[in-house]
Amino acid sequence: MITVFGSINMDLIATPERLPKPGETVMGSSFTTAAGGKGANQALAARRAGAIVRMAGAVGDDRLGSQALALLADAAVDLNGVRSAAEATGTAHILVDDEGENVIVVVPGANGTVSEEDAKRTVGGMTRGDYLMLQFEIPNAAIEAALVSAKQKGVISIVNIAPFSADARRLGAMADILVANETEFDLFVGKGELSDEARETTMRTLHAGSGQTIIVTLGADGVVAIRRNEIFRAAGLKIEPVDTVGAGDTFCGYLAASLDAGLGFKEALRRAAVAGSLACLKPGAQPSIPFAPAVDAEI
């Protein structure tokens, strides 16, 4: 079973022809809303991949809160771990240009009220061998408490170090499985922009010291990972992206679901990479998450 402890947002999406420079105003061609939040996205991805999934977090007692949970509820994600908060539901303000590139500003809202007590209660309902998924859109204290509790219970923790924060190095190092894109990983190790060769060398060094499974997504170039002293690579699909929002979350959800289902690590990486590619073919974070038959047909 998979439990996702993380953020639940509504995404507010505008589509300019190009992304504005600092201080610049550009005209947009459309505006839409979609359920999002990295935690909720990963929960829906894991569920669409075929896993039994529980979501834990917080939303506001407002209209956006019910909208943010609608797709999760429709997918039969267990929402008993989601509580109502006095703060407004979190929002993500997203610009996506004609090339599918995006910039995002996140306003935490209710996500900022998620606490250490929430973490302990969430992990307390898990059993040894379950998977716990975490991201960095809830308070660091709650993330740390969840990681400590997971270690004590023998729960397998997966941390996606996005959005990157000052505590990412410390918290990321506490996870059993670390997932980052190439920019986040380079920030994580604090060495500036790395070449592919230097990144792989750095991954080997970190893994040798910790034994931690490290996974770095590379966009169109697929994914590279190290596990049990072995380097793995997996390719995604060659596509023309429409919208890259949510691709990383889709990867994480499918990865967790595939591992939970007993797939080998190499096969799980490939399935997750293919799912992440397919998520780029539709706009929006959650609406773009593919269902398992579409992913498995491409493998």
VOBA-1610 file (N, C-alpha, C; in pm, whole numbers, padded with zeros to 5 digits, always signed):
BEGIN
Met+00085-00120+00000Met+00000+00000+00000Met+00088+00125+00000Ile+00037+00231-00061Ile+00110+00357-00071Ile+00034+00466+00003Thr+00105+00539+00087Thr+00050+00659+00149Thr+00128+00780+00100Val+00056+00880+00053Val+00118+01005+00010Val+00087+01110+00115Phe+00191+01167+00171Phe+00178+01272+00272Phe+00232+01399+00209Gly+00141+01490+00174Gly+00189+01606+00100Gly+00080+01707+00067Ser+00108+01784-00035Ser+00027+01902-00068Ser-00092+01868-00156Ile-00196+01949-00138Ile-00318+01940-00219Ile-00352+02083-00261Asn-00352+02109-00390Asn-00373+02244-00441Asn-00480+02248-00548Met-00519+02370-00583Met-00583+02395-00711Met-00483+02471-00797Asp-00467+02426-00921Asp-00377+02490-01015Asp-00455+02593-01098Leu-00400+02713-01107Leu-00458+02821-01186Leu-00362+02845-01303Ile-00405+02809-01424Ile-00314+02794-01536Ile-00345+02896-01646Ala-00245+02976-01682Ala-00255+03069-01794Ala-00156+03028-01902Thr-00190+03056-02028Thr-00106+03012-02140Thr-00066+03130-02228Pro+00047+03196-02197Pro+00101+03297-02286Pro+00178+03232-02400Glu+00203+03309-02506Glu+00283+03258-02617Glu+00425+03228-02571Arg+00476+03312-02481Arg+00608+03290-02423Arg+00605+03335-02278Leu+00699+03284-02199Leu+00705+03322-02059Leu+00761+03463-02044Pro+00701+03545-01958Pro+00749+03683-01943Pro+00884+03690-01874Lys+00961+03793-01909Lys+01084+03823-01838Lys+01050+03905-01714Pro+01142+03917-01617Pro+01113+03998-01497Pro+01069+04140-01533Gly+00958+04182-01476Gly+00907+04316-01501Gly+00824+04330-01626Glu+00806+04221-01700Glu+00735+04227-01828Glu+00594+04171-01815Thr+00500+04229-01890Thr+00364+04177-01901Thr+00343+04123-02041Val+00291+04000-02048Val+00257+03943-02178Val+00111+03902-02177Met+00052+03893-02294Met-00088+03853-02306Met-00098+03701-02312Gly-00204+03650-02250Gly-00229+03507-02252Gly-00343+03472-02344Ser-00347+03347-02388Ser-00452+03304-02480Ser-00564+03227-02412Ser-00538+03173-02290Ser-00643+03097-02222Ser-00612+03088-02073Phe-00716+03051-01997Phe-00702+03031-01853Phe-00789+02912-01813Thr-00731+02822-01735Thr-00806+02706-01685Thr-00768+02680-01540Thr-00849+02600-01473Thr-00816+02553-01339Thr-00813+02400-01342Ala-00729+02344-01257Ala-00721+02198-01248Ala-00671+02161-01109Ala-00716+02048-01061Ala-00667+01999-00932Ala-00519+01968-00942Gly-00444+01999-00835Gly-00300+01977-00838Gly-00243+01966-00698Gly-00119+02013-00684Gly-00042+01990-00561Gly+00042+01866-00582Lys+00171+01875-00551Lys+00259+01762-00581Lys+00216+01634-00510Gly+00169+01648-00386Gly+00123+01530-00314Gly+00003+01466-00381Ala-00097+01546-00409Ala-00219+01495-00472Ala-00190+01439-00611Asn-00104+01506-00686Asn-00068+01456-00819Asn-00007+01316-00810Gln+00086+01300-00716Gln+00154+01171-00703Gln+00058+01063-00655Ala-00036+01101-00568Ala-00135+01005-00521Ala-00223+00957-00636Leu-00268+01050-00720Leu-00353+01013-00833Leu-00275+00928-00933Ala-00148+00964-00956Ala-00066+00885-01048Ala-00049+00743-00998Ala-00021+00727-00869Ala-00005+00593-00813Ala-00134+00513-00823Arg-00246+00582-00802Arg-00375+00514-00811Arg-00405+00473-00954Arg-00380+00563-01050Arg-00405+00529-01190Arg-00309+00421-01239Ala-00196+00408-01171Ala-00100+00302-01204Ala-00145+00167-01149Gly-00246+00168-01063Gly-00302+00043-01014Gly-00284+00014-00866Ala-00223+00108-00792Ala-00197+00084-00650Ala-00317+00122-00563Ile-00319+00065-00443Ile-00410+00112-00338Ile-00340+00230-00270Val-00408+00344-00263Val-00343+00468-00223Val-00424+00541-00117Arg-00352+00592-00017Arg-00411+00678+00084Arg-00345+00816+00075Met-00425+00922+00079Met-00374+01060+00074Met-00389+01122+00212Ala-00283+01190+00259Ala-00288+01261+00387Ala-00238+01403+00366Gly-00310+01500+00423Gly-00273+01640+00408Gly-00387+01727+00457Ala-00397+01848+00400Ala-00500+01941+00445Ala-00548+02030+00331Val-00677+02062+00334Val-00736+02159+00241Val-00817+02258+00323Gly-00850+02371+00262Gly-00934+02469+00328Gly-01081+02428+00324Asp-01159+02486+00413Asp-01303+02464+00414Asp-01365+02561+00315Asp-01338+02540+00187Asp-01381+02633+00083Asp-01412+02557-00046Arg-01460+02630-00144Arg-01499+02567-00271Arg-01380+02502-00340Leu-01263+02566-00333Leu-01145+02509-00398Leu-01103+02377-00334Gly-01130+02362-00204Gly-01094+02239-00136Gly-01165+02118-00194Ser-01295+02130-00213Ser-01371+02018-00269Ser-01332+01993-00414Gln-01301+02098-00488Gln-01257+02081-00626Gln-01120+02012-00632Ala-01033+02046-00537Ala-00899+01989-00536Ala-00901+01839-00508Leu-01004+01792-00440Leu-01013+01650-00403Leu-01099+01568-00499Ala-01162+01633-00595Ala-01263+01565-00677Ala-01206+01446-00755Leu-01095+01464-00825Leu-01040+01354-00904Leu-00987+01242-00816Leu-00931+01278-00700Leu-00884+01175-00607Leu-01002+01091-00558Ala-01111+01160-00525Ala-01230+01088-00478Ala-01286+00998-00588Asp-01292+01050-00710Asp-01343+00971-00822Asp-01258+00847-00848Ala-01127+00858-00819Ala-01035+00747-00842Ala-01032+00649-00724Ala-01110+00675-00621Ala-01116+00589-00502Ala-00987+00591-00422Val-00920+00707-00420Val-00810+00726-00326Val-00869+00745-00188Asp-00812+00682-00088Asp-00858+00695+00051Asp-00824+00836+00100Leu-00925+00915+00132Leu-00905+01054+00173Leu-00927+01075+00323Asn-00932+00969+00400Asn-00956+00983+00544Asn-00844+01055+00615Gly-00726+01061+00554Gly-00614+01132+00613Gly-00606+01278+00576Val-00704+01327+00502Val-00708+01469+00463Val-00801+01543+00558Arg-00748+01643+00626Arg-00831+01719+00720Arg-00860+01859+00667Ser-00964+01920+00723Ser-01003+02056+00686Ser-00930+02156+00776Ala-00877+02262+00716Ala-00802+02363+00789Ala-00870+02499+00777Ala-00835+02589+00871Ala-00892+02723+00868Ala-00836+02806+00753Glu-00714+02774+00708Glu-00652+02845+00596Glu-00720+02807+00465Ala-00705+02894+00366Ala-00759+02865+00233Ala-00684+02748+00170Thr-00751+02680+00080Thr-00686+02573+00005Thr-00565+02627-00071Gly-00458+02549-00075Gly-00338+02592-00145Gly-00362+02611-00295Thr-00286+02701-00354Thr-00298+02725-00497Thr-00160+02727-00563Ala-00158+02689-00690Ala-00037+02700-00772Ala-00072+02785-00894His+00005+02889-00916His-00019+02983-01026His+00083+02951-01136Ile+00033+02902-01248Ile+00118+02838-01349Ile+00107+02910-01483Leu+00222+02937-01543Leu+00229+02986-01681Leu+00291+02878-01767Val+00225+02845-01878Val+00276+02744-01971Val+00282+02804-02110Asp+00402+02809-02171Asp+00415+02873-02302Asp+00388+02775-02415Asp+00402+02824-02539Asp+00370+02743-02657Asp+00461+02622-02675Glu+00577+02625-02609Glu+00671+02513-02618Glu+00650+02411-02507Gly+00553+02437-02419Gly+00527+02346-02310Gly+00610+02371-02186Glu+00698+02473-02188Glu+00776+02509-02070Glu+00689+02586-01972Asn+00724+02580-01842Asn+00638+02643-01744Asn+00717+02709-01631Val+00652+02804-01566Val+00699+02859-01439Val+00581+02853-01343Ile+00611+02832-01214Ile+00505+02807-01116Ile+00534+02883-00988Val+00431+02948-00932Val+00438+03007-00799Val+00334+02937-00713Val+00378+02882-00601Val+00289+02807-00513Val+00259+02888-00387Val+00130+02901-00352Val+00086+02963-00227Val+00033+02851-00138Pro+00103+02816-00031Pro+00072+02693+00044Pro-00069+02688+00103Gly-00118+02797+00163Gly-00249+02793+00225Gly-00258+02683+00329Ala-00360+02598+00317Ala-00383+02491+00414Ala-00265+02394+00424Asn-00192+02378+00315Asn-00075+02289+00319Asn+00025+02333+00425Gly+00031+02463+00451Gly+00124+02514+00550Gly+00087+02480+00693Thr-00033+02427+00713Thr-00076+02390+00849Thr-00048+02243+00881Val+00000+02168+00784Val+00028+02026+00807Val+00140+02016+00911Ser+00120+01933+01012Ser+00204+01936+01131Ser+00275+01804+01158Glu+00363+01807+01260Glu+00431+01686+01305Glu+00329+01584+01357Glu+00224+01632+01421Glu+00120+01542+01470Glu+00050+01472+01353Asp+00026+01546+01245Asp-00032+01485+01125Asp+00060+01376+01072Ala+00190+01404+01073Ala+00287+01308+01023Ala+00285+01179+01105Lys+00289+01194+01236Lys+00291+01076+01323Lys+00163+00995+01310Arg+00050+01065+01298Arg-00077+00995+01281Arg-00081+00921+01148Thr-00030+00985+01044Thr-00031+00925+00911Thr+00055+00799+00907Val+00178+00809+00952Val+00270+00694+00947Val+00225+00588+01048Gly+00162+00631+01156Gly+00113+00536+01255Gly+00014+00436+01199Gly-00055+00474+01092Gly-00151+00384+01030Gly-00091+00295+00923Met+00041+00299+00907Met+00108+00220+00804Met+00173+00096+00866Thr+00212+00002+00780Thr+00278-00120+00826Thr+00411-00137+00754Arg+00498-00220+00812Arg+00630-00246+00756Arg+00619-00288+00609Gly+00703-00227+00524Gly+00702-00260+00382Gly+00611-00173+00298Asp+00523-00095+00363Asp+00443+00003+00289Asp+00535+00112+00234Tyr+00485+00186+00136Tyr+00559+00298+00078Tyr+00499+00431+00122Leu+00586+00522+00167Leu+00547+00657+00204Leu+00610+00754+00106Met+00527+00837+00041Met+00577+00935-00055Met+00567+01075+00002Leu+00675+01151-00014Leu+00684+01287+00039Leu+00740+01382-00065Gln+00702+01510-00054Gln+00754+01616-00139Gln+00774+01738-00049Phe+00814+01851-00105Phe+00849+01966-00022Phe+00750+02083-00033Glu+00620+02052-00039Glu+00519+02158-00039Glu+00439+02161+00091Ile+00488+02090+00192Ile+00434+02100+00328Ile+00550+02136+00420Pro+00525+02177+00544Pro+00633+02222+00632Pro+00741+02115+00656Asn+00864+02162+00665Asn+00978+02071+00684Asn+00967+01989+00812Ala+00912+02050+00918Ala+00898+01976+01044Ala+00809+01854+01027Ala+00704+01868+00947Ala+00614+01755+00923Ala+00683+01648+00840Ile+00761+01690+00741Ile+00835+01595+00658Ile+00934+01516+00743Glu+01009+01588+00826Glu+01108+01522+00910Glu+01043+01422+01006Ala+00933+01463+01067Ala+00864+01372+01159Ala+00815+01247+01087Ala+00767+01263+00965Ala+00722+01148+00888Ala+00837+01054+00854Leu+00952+01111+00817Leu+01069+01029+00784Leu+01120+00953+00905Val+01125+01018+01019Val+01170+00952+01141Val+01075+00838+01178Ser+00946+00865+01172Ser+00847+00762+01206Ser+00853+00646+01108Ala+00873+00677+00980Ala+00881+00573+00878Ala+00999+00480+00904Lys+01113+00538+00940Lys+01232+00459+00967Lys+01207+00365+01085Gln+01140+00416+01187Gln+01112+00336+01306Gln+01017+00220+01276Lys+00925+00239+01181Lys+00825+00136+01153Lys+00865+00043+01039Gly+00978+00069+00973Gly+01016-00013+00859Gly+00937+00018+00734Val+00883+00140+00727Val+00813+00188+00608Val+00916+00243+00509Ile+00899+00214+00381Ile+00993+00258+00278Ile+00957+00399+00235Ser+01049+00492+00252Ser+01021+00633+00221Ser+01078+00673+00086Ile+00998+00745+00009Ile+01039+00802-00119Ile+01023+00953-00107Val+01131+01027-00121Val+01125+01173-00114Val+01160+01234-00249Asn+01068+01311-00300Asn+01091+01390-00421Asn+01129+01530-00374Ile+01255+01571-00395Ile+01305+01696-00336Ile+01263+01818-00419Ala+01134+01830-00442Ala+01078+01942-00517Ala+00955+01994-00444Pro+00938+02126-00446Pro+01034+02226-00493Pro+01155+02231-00400Phe+01273+02255-00455Phe+01397+02250-00377Phe+01396+02359-00271Ser+01444+02323-00150Ser+01450+02418-00041Ser+01583+02406+00031Ala+01607+02497+00124Ala+01734+02498+00196Ala+01755+02370+00276Asp+01647+02306+00320Asp+01658+02183+00400Asp+01656+02057+00316Ala+01659+02071+00185Ala+01648+01954+00098Ala+01762+01856+00120Arg+01883+01905+00140Arg+01998+01815+00158Arg+01980+01729+00283Arg+01940+01793+00393Arg+01925+01720+00519Arg+01808+01622+00513Leu+01694+01669+00466Leu+01575+01584+00464Leu+01586+01476+00356Gly+01638+01515+00241Gly+01652+01417+00133Gly+01742+01302+00172Ala+01846+01331+00250Ala+01939+01227+00291Ala+01876+01127+00387Met+01760+01159+00446Met+01695+01070+00540Met+01607+00966+00471Ala+01584+00981+00341Ala+01492+00893+00270Ala+01559+00764+00225Asp+01479+00661+00206Asp+01530+00537+00146Asp+01553+00556-00003Ile+01463+00628-00068Ile+01472+00653-00212Ile+01460+00803-00235Leu+01558+00860-00302Leu+01561+01003-00333Leu+01532+01022-00481Val+01437+01109-00514Val+01404+01139-00653Val+01421+01289-00677Ala+01494+01324-00782Ala+01517+01464-00817Ala+01527+01477-00968Asn+01495+01595-01021Asn+01533+01618-01160Asn+01678+01664-01161Glu+01734+01683-01277Glu+01878+01710-01284Glu+01914+01842-01218Thr+01830+01944-01230Thr+01858+02073-01166Thr+01854+02059-01015Glu+01751+01989-00964Glu+01739+01970-00820Glu+01856+01888-00764Phe+01898+01786-00839Phe+02009+01705-00790Phe+02138+01787-00784Asp+02162+01869-00885Asp+02282+01952-00885Asp+02281+02049-00768Leu+02164+02102-00735Leu+02151+02188-00617Leu+02171+02107-00489Phe+02121+01986-00488Phe+02130+01898-00372Phe+02276+01872-00333Val+02360+01852-00433Val+02500+01823-00405Val+02585+01949-00399Gly+02525+02065-00438Gly+02592+02192-00422Gly+02717+02210-00506Lys+02716+02155-00628Lys+02835+02165-00713Lys+02812+02243-00841Gly+02703+02319-00849Gly+02674+02391-00972Gly+02621+02294-01077Glu+02612+02340-01201Glu+02558+02256-01308Glu+02660+02149-01346Leu+02619+02023-01338Leu+02708+01910-01361Leu+02692+01855-01503Ser+02800+01803-01558Ser+02792+01727-01682Ser+02729+01591-01649Asp+02686+01519-01752Asp+02627+01387-01729Asp+02726+01295-01658Glu+02851+01300-01701Glu+02953+01213-01642Glu+02979+01250-01496Ala+02989+01381-01469Ala+03014+01425-01331Ala+02895+01393-01241Arg+02775+01403-01296Arg+02656+01371-01216Arg+02655+01224-01178Glu+02686+01137-01272Glu+02688+00995-01241Glu+02797+00963-01138Thr+02912+01026-01151Thr+03019+01005-01053Thr+02975+01049-00915Thr+02907+01163-00908Thr+02858+01214-00780Thr+02753+01120-00721Met+02666+01067-00805Met+02567+00971-00757Met+02634+00848-00698Arg+02737+00800-00762Arg+02810+00683-00711Arg+02872+00714-00574Thr+02928+00833-00562Thr+02992+00870-00436Thr+02891+00878-00323Leu+02777+00944-00348Leu+02673+00955-00246Leu+02620+00817-00207His+02596+00735-00306His+02541+00602-00280His+02638+00516-00200Ala+02765+00527-00231Ala+02865+00449-00159Ala+02867+00483-00011Gly+02839+00609+00020Gly+02842+00650+00160Gly+02715+00620+00236Ser+02601+00614+00165Ser+02473+00603+00234Ser+02394+00476+00202Gly+02418+00419+00087Gly+02337+00305+00043Gly+02201+00346-00010Gln+02175+00475-00012Gln+02046+00528-00055Gln+02026+00507-00206Thr+01905+00469-00244Thr+01870+00466-00385Thr+01850+00609-00434Ile+01918+00646-00542Ile+01912+00782-00594Ile+01864+00776-00738Ile+01763+00856-00770Ile+01702+00859-00902Ile+01701+01002-00952Val+01756+01024-01071Val+01759+01158-01130Val+01688+01154-01266Thr+01580+01228-01277Thr+01509+01237-01404Thr+01576+01342-01492Leu+01579+01313-01623Leu+01657+01394-01716Leu+01571+01450-01830Gly+01444+01467-01807Gly+01357+01521-01911Gly+01351+01428-02031Ala+01376+01483-02149Ala+01369+01405-02272Ala+01471+01292-02277Asp+01575+01300-02192Asp+01680+01197-02191Asp+01650+01082-02095Gly+01530+01077-02040Gly+01491+00964-01957Gly+01531+00980-01812Val+01593+00878-01755Val+01625+00877-01612Val+01750+00794-01588Val+01828+00835-01489Val+01944+00758-01445Val+01929+00736-01294Ala+01970+00618-01247Ala+01952+00585-01105Ala+02065+00495-01060Ile+02084+00492-00930Ile+02178+00397-00870Ile+02109+00329-00754Arg+02123+00196-00750Arg+02059+00114-00646Arg+02147-00009-00624Arg+02180-00033-00502Arg+02262-00149-00467Arg+02389-00155-00551Asn+02453-00039-00563Asn+02582-00023-00633Asn+02575-00043-00784Glu+02455-00044-00839Glu+02439-00063-00984Glu+02370+00060-01045Ile+02425+00105-01159Ile+02365+00216-01232Ile+02257+00163-01326Phe+02142+00229-01327Phe+02032+00194-01416Phe+01997+00315-01503Arg+01956+00289-01625Arg+01906+00394-01713Arg+01775+00348-01775Ala+01686+00442-01796Ala+01559+00410-01862Ala+01521+00527-01951Ala+01469+00496-02067Ala+01427+00599-02162Ala+01277+00623-02151Gly+01238+00746-02177Gly+01096+00776-02192Gly+01056+00758-02337Leu+00956+00834-02380Leu+00911+00829-02519Leu+00954+00955-02592Lys+00976+00944-02722Lys+01005+01063-02803Lys+00872+01130-02835Ile+00853+01249-02781Ile+00724+01318-02794Ile+00746+01466-02823Glu+00639+01532-02864Glu+00634+01677-02873Glu+00550+01724-02755Pro+00611+01777-02648Pro+00535+01809-02527Pro+00434+01921-02548Val+00318+01902-02487Val+00215+02007-02484Val+00227+02086-02354Asp+00254+02017-02245Asp+00258+02078-02113Asp+00336+01983-02021Thr+00448+02030-01967Thr+00531+01943-01882Thr+00491+01946-01735Val+00390+02029-01699Val+00344+02034-01560Val+00293+01895-01518Gly+00341+01846-01407Gly+00294+01719-01355Gly+00368+01597-01405Ala+00460+01614-01499Ala+00533+01498-01552Ala+00617+01431-01442Gly+00685+01512-01362Gly+00766+01456-01255Gly+00684+01386-01149Asp+00567+01442-01118Asp+00478+01378-01020Asp+00424+01247-01073Thr+00393+01244-01202Thr+00347+01120-01264Thr+00455+01014-01255Phe+00579+01054-01284Phe+00691+00961-01271Phe+00697+00902-01131Cys+00690+00988-01029Cys+00701+00942-00891Cys+00588+00847-00854Gly+00467+00882-00890Gly+00353+00797-00857Gly+00361+00660-00922Tyr+00398+00658-01050Tyr+00411+00531-01120Tyr+00529+00449-01067Leu+00636+00516-01030Leu+00750+00445-00972Leu+00708+00373-00843Ala+00644+00446-00752Ala+00602+00387-00626Ala+00504+00272-00648Ala+00407+00293-00737Ala+00308+00189-00762Ala+00371+00065-00823Ser+00468+00085-00910Ser+00533-00029-00976Ser+00617-00107-00877Leu+00691-00037-00791Leu+00769-00106-00688Leu+00677-00179-00589Asp+00567-00114-00552Asp+00472-00173-00459Asp+00409-00299-00517Ala+00394-00301-00651Ala+00336-00417-00718Ala+00436-00530-00737Gly+00563-00505-00701Gly+00663-00610-00710Gly+00744-00612-00837Leu+00733-00510-00922Leu+00816-00504-01042Leu+00963-00487-01003Gly+01052-00537-01087Gly+01193-00513-01067Gly+01224-00366-01081Phe+01336-00324-01024Phe+01369-00182-01024Phe+01382-00127-01166Lys+01449-00199-01253Lys+01467-00154-01390Lys+01333-00139-01461Glu+01246-00235-01444Glu+01114-00230-01507Glu+01030-00116-01450Ala+01042-00093-01319Ala+00968+00016-01256Ala+01014+00151-01309Leu+01144+00167-01327Leu+01198+00292-01382Leu+01144+00317-01522Arg+01148+00216-01606Arg+01100+00231-01744Arg+00951+00266-01746Arg+00872+00197-01667Arg+00728+00225-01664Arg+00702+00368-01618Ala+00775+00412-01517Ala+00758+00548-01467Ala+00801+00651-01570Ala+00910+00624-01642Ala+00958+00717-01743Ala+00858+00730-01858Val+00800+00619-01900Val+00699+00622-02006Val+00576+00700-01959Ala+00533+00677-01836Ala+00418+00750-01783Ala+00445+00899-01778Gly+00566+00938-01736Gly+00601+01079-01733Gly+00597+01142-01870Ser+00640+01068-01972Ser+00634+01119-02109Ser+00489+01141-02153Leu+00405+01043-02127Leu+00264+01054-02168Leu+00194+01169-02098Ala+00237+01202-01977Ala+00176+01313-01903Ala+00202+01448-01968Cys+00300+01454-02057Cys+00333+01579-02125Cys+00246+01606-02247Leu+00158+01512-02279Leu+00080+01523-02403Leu-00054+01592-02384Lys-00090+01623-02258Lys-00215+01693-02229Lys-00188+01805-02131Pro-00269+01911-02133Pro-00249+02020-02037Pro-00300+01984-01898Gly-00244+02051-01797Gly-00287+02030-01659Gly-00210+01920-01592Ala-00202+01926-01458Ala-00125+01827-01383Ala-00202+01696-01369Gln-00317+01698-01304Gln-00391+01573-01283Gln-00465+01525-01407Pro-00528+01613-01485Pro-00596+01562-01605Pro-00502+01491-01703Ser-00374+01525-01699Ser-00279+01468-01795Ser-00221+01333-01750Ile-00245+01293-01625Ile-00186+01169-01575Ile-00247+01049-01648Pro-00166+00967-01714Pro-00221+00856-01792Pro-00268+00740-01704Phe-00357+00660-01759Phe-00402+00539-01693Phe-00309+00423-01730Ala-00306+00322-01645Ala-00211+00212-01662Ala-00216+00145-01799Pro-00334+00118-01857Pro-00334+00051-01988Pro-00261+00130-02096Ala-00274+00264-02093Ala-00206+00347-02193Ala-00055+00342-02174Val-00011+00338-02048Val+00132+00331-02019Val+00188+00196-02059Asp+00122+00092-02015Asp+00173-00043-02040Asp+00175-00078-02188Ala+00086-00015-02266Ala+00084-00038-02411Ala+00207+00019-02480Glu+00274+00114-02416Glu+00392+00179-02474Glu+00524+00115-02431Ile+00518+00021-02339Ile+00642-00040-02286Ile+00685-00157-02373
//
